[in-house]
C-alpha cells in the first residue's frame, strides 16, 4: 500500500516579616524583597539571536549539521539536523524551516540562576508564514545561549508578559496559583491528543491548531491503512517536564515543553508497504517492507490561566518535525 505523509501567576514568593514591638523600641520596617534581575538586556537578546542566525545561515547553505552544536541544542538540534537530511534527500525541494534572525519582541526571564531560558518572537518570515517563537537557553554561566527549540505561532494574541527591563518571573513546576501545575501540562495534553473527549483533561484544554491537525491526520492515516489491510497507531508522550514556565501579566503563565509523537504503520500479514518518501528512507537507512515507525519531535508553548480566573489552557505555538525513522 502507498503511504501519505503529513507536512507538519505570577508566583513570586511573599515573605511576611513580623517585627517584635515594645514600648521602648520602634517597630522594624520590613525590607523590600530582593528581586532577581532580568537575565539579559534587550541589546544582549538581539545579539544572541543574531549569533544563532549566523550559525544557521552558514549551516543551512551547506546542509552541514556538524556546525550546529555551537548554537543549537536539544530539540532544535535534532529538528534542524533532520531537516538537512530531508533537504538533501529531496534535492532541495523541502528546505529547512525559515527562522528569521530578527527580533520583534522577547520574554526575558527574571532570574539569577541557571539554566536560563528566554523566548524570542521573530518578525514575520518573508514567505508570510506564521511568525516563529525561538526558545533560547543558557545552560550554565560560561556557556553561550543556544537555540533549544522553535514553534510557529497560532492565530490570535500572544499573552502579554513583563517589560524587558523588568523581566518575567520564572515559575516553579509545582505550587503555583495556576489552573494546571506546569509539571502536569504536557502529560495532560498528551492524554487529550490520544483520547480526545474521553480524556479526563479534555475540558481543561481549548481546541487548537496542533490538536486539530493531529486528530485529522490520525483519522486519515488509519483510514488509508485500513484500505490496504494495514494498521496505523500513534502515541504521544511528554519528554521531561517543562523547560521553562514564565509568568504573564495577568497572573497566568507561558509553559514551554516537548512531546514525542510516535506513528507506526504495519502491513497486513503477508503484505508489504510502499513508501515513496526518500526522506524517510534516508532517515531509516532503508525503505520499509512490513513496518515503518516515525518519531516526531514536538515543541509546544501553552498559556495557562490563573486558577482564580478559570478558563482553559491553550496551545499558542507549536512545531512538529519527524526526527527519526525505523523500518522492518
N, C-alpha and C positions, 0 to 999 in steps of 0.2 A: 504494500500500500504506500501511497505518497504522503509525506508529512508536510503540513503547512506550519511554518514557524512564525511566531509573533515578533514584531519590531519592539520594541518596547513602549502669695504669690509671693508673690514676693514673700519669701520665708526667712527674712532676716531675724536672727535671734534677738530677743529683748531681755536685757538683764535688769532686774529690779533691785536696786541698791538701797537697802534700808539703813538709814543712819541713826545711831543712838542719839537721843536728845536728853538734855538735862537743863536745870535752871542756870547752871554756871557755864555751860558750853553751848556754842551755836550749833545748829543743825548742819551736818555736812551736805554740800551740794553735789549731787551725782555727776560724775564725769560723763561727757559725751562718749557714746560707744565708738570705738575705733572702726572705721570703715575701710576695707581694702581698696586700693587704688585700681583704676582700670588697667588691664594688662598691657594695653597699647594706646598710643595716641592715634588720631586719625591719619596723620602723615606716616606713622610706622605701619599701620594697617595697609595703607595703599602701597607702601614699599614691599611688604610681604606678598601681596597679590601680584605685583609686577615681577618679583623674583620668581614666583611659581610660574607665571605666564611665560617667562623667558625659557625656562626648562621645558615646558610643554611645547612651546613653539618649535624649538630645536628638535626635540624628540619626535614630534608629530611629522616633521618633514622626512625624517629617515625611518620612521616607524621602529626606532631603536629603544626598546624597553629598558635596556641596561642603564640608561641615563636617568630614568625616572626616580629611583630611590633617593636621589639627592633632595627632592622636594615633594615626593608623594609617598604615602604610607597607607596601611590598612586597606579598606575597600577601594579607595581611589587608585591605589597601585594595581590591585587585581583587575579592576574595571578597565583602566587605560591599557594595561598590558594585553588584555583580551581584545580590546578594540583594535590594537595593532595587528593581532592575528587575523581579525575579521577583515581589516582593510587590505592586508596582503593577500588573503585567500580570495577576495572578491575583485582583485585588480584595481582597488581604489574606489569601487562602486559604493562601498559603505565606509566612509571615512570616520575618524574618531569624532565624538561629540564635541561641538563647539563650546569652549569655555572662555568667555571674554575675560581679559585681564584688567578690565576697567570696573571700578567700584562705584555703585550708585549709593549704597549705604552699608552700614555694618552693625553688628551686635557684638560689642566687646565685653568680655567677662570682667566683673569686678572681683579680683582675686589676687592673693599673694602666694598661692601655692601652685603646684604642677600636678598633672598636665593642665595646660590652658587651652581652651577651645573657643574659637570665635566663629561667627557666621558673617559671610560677606554676600550681599545681594548685588549681583552684577548688573551692568547695563544690558539692555536687550540685545541679543545677538543680531548680526547683520541680516540673517535669514528670517528675522521676525518671529522666530520660535520663542517659546517661553523663556523668561529670564531664569538664570541659574542662581542657586544658593550654594556657595562654596563653604565647606566646613574645614577650617584650618586649625591644626593642633601643634602645640609645642610640648613635647614630652617631658623635657627637663630644661633647667636654666641654660645649659650650654648647647642645646640643640636648636637648629633652625625650625621655624614654623613650616609645617608640611601640609599639603592638601590631604585630608583624611577621607573626604568624600564630596560628592556634589549631588544636587537634586534639582529637578525642574519645578518651578513654582506653578501652582494651580491658579485658575482664575479667582479673583477676589482680593480683598485687602490682606496684606501681611500684618500679623499682630504688631502693635506698637510697643517698643521697648525703650529703655532709658537712653538719654542722650549720650553720645560718645564720651564727653569729658567726665561723665559720672560713671559709666559702665553699668552693666546689668548683673544683678545678684546671681551667683551660681547656687542652685538649689540642691539639697541632698536627695538621694534616691528614695528615702523614706521620711515620714514625719512632716510632710508638707500639708498646707491647707489647700489641697487641690482635689478636683473631682476624682482623679485616679492618681495614685502614687506613681512617680516616674518609673520606679522599678517594675511596675506592672503593665505599663502602657504597651510595650512591644508584644508581650505574651498574650494579652487580651486581644490586641488587634490581629495577631496571627490566628487566634481561635475564631475570630469573626470572619477572616478570609476563608478559613477552612469550612466553617459550619453555617455561615450566613445568619439567617433569622433564628436558627436553632441554638446559636451561641448564647450563653448567659450574659455575654457582654454586648450583644447586638445593639441594644438600645443606648449603650454608652457612647457609641461611635456614630458620627454623622456619615452619610454617604459621601464618597469622594471619588475623584477620577481614577486613582490607582485601584481602588477596590472594585469599581465598576468594570474596568478593563480586565482585571484578573478573573472576575467571575464570568465575564463574557467569553474570554479566551478559553477558560477551562471547559465551559459548556461546549464550545465549538470543537475543541480537541477531542473531547470524549465522544462527540457525535461522529467525527471523522474516523476515529479509531474503531468505533463500533461497526461502521460501514465495511471495514476490511477484516472484521473479526478480531481486531486487536483490543488492548485495554490501555487506558490512559489514567494515570493518577498524578496528583500534585499535593505536596505538603509544604507547610510554612513554619519556620522556627526562628525565634529571636537568636541573634548572635551576641551573647553577653548582655549586659544591661545598657542603659542609655549612655552614650558617650558624653553628653552634657545636657543639663536642664537649666535654662536661663529664664529669669523672671520677666514677665511682661508688665506694662504699666498698670494694668487693671487687676493685678493680683493673680494672674494665671501664669502659664509657663510655656516655653518652647522646649519640647523634648526631642532630642535627636538620637537616632539609633539605627541599627542594622538588622535586617531579616535575611534568611536564606530560603529561597524557593527551589524545590526540587521537583522536576517534572520527569515522569517515567512513562515511556510507551513500550509495550511488549507485544510482539506479534502473536497471532494465534498459533496453537500447536501445529508444527509443520510448516508454518508460514514464514515469510521474510518481510523485512522493512525496506522501503526505498526512500533514501534521503537525498535530496538534490542540493542541500546547502553545503557548500565547500567549507564554510567557516566551522561548522560542527565537526566535519571530518578532520579538519586541521587541529581543532582543539583536542579531539579524542585520539587522533593518530591513526584513525581508520574509519571506514564507513560502517554503519550499523548493519547487522544481519537479522538478529532476533530481538534486540532491545537497544534503546537509546535513553540515557539519563542525562538531563541538562540541569546544571546548578546555576541559579541566578543569584547575583549579589544585589540586594535591595537596600537603598539608603532612603530613610524617611524622616520627615520633620513633622511633628504634631503640635497643635495648640491644645493645651489642657486648661480649661477654665477653673477658676477658684471654686471650691466646694460650695461656698455660700451663694454663688451665682447660678448654680445648676447648669443646664445646657448639655452639650455633648463635646466629646473630644473629636477633633477633626484633623485629618492629614492635610497639611498646607503645601507640601512639596515632596516629590519622590523621584527616584531614578532606579531603573532595573536593567541590568546588563548580564547576559549569560557569561560566566567566567570559567566554567569547566564543563566537560562532557565526557561520558564514558559509554562504550558500546560493547556489545557481545553478539 
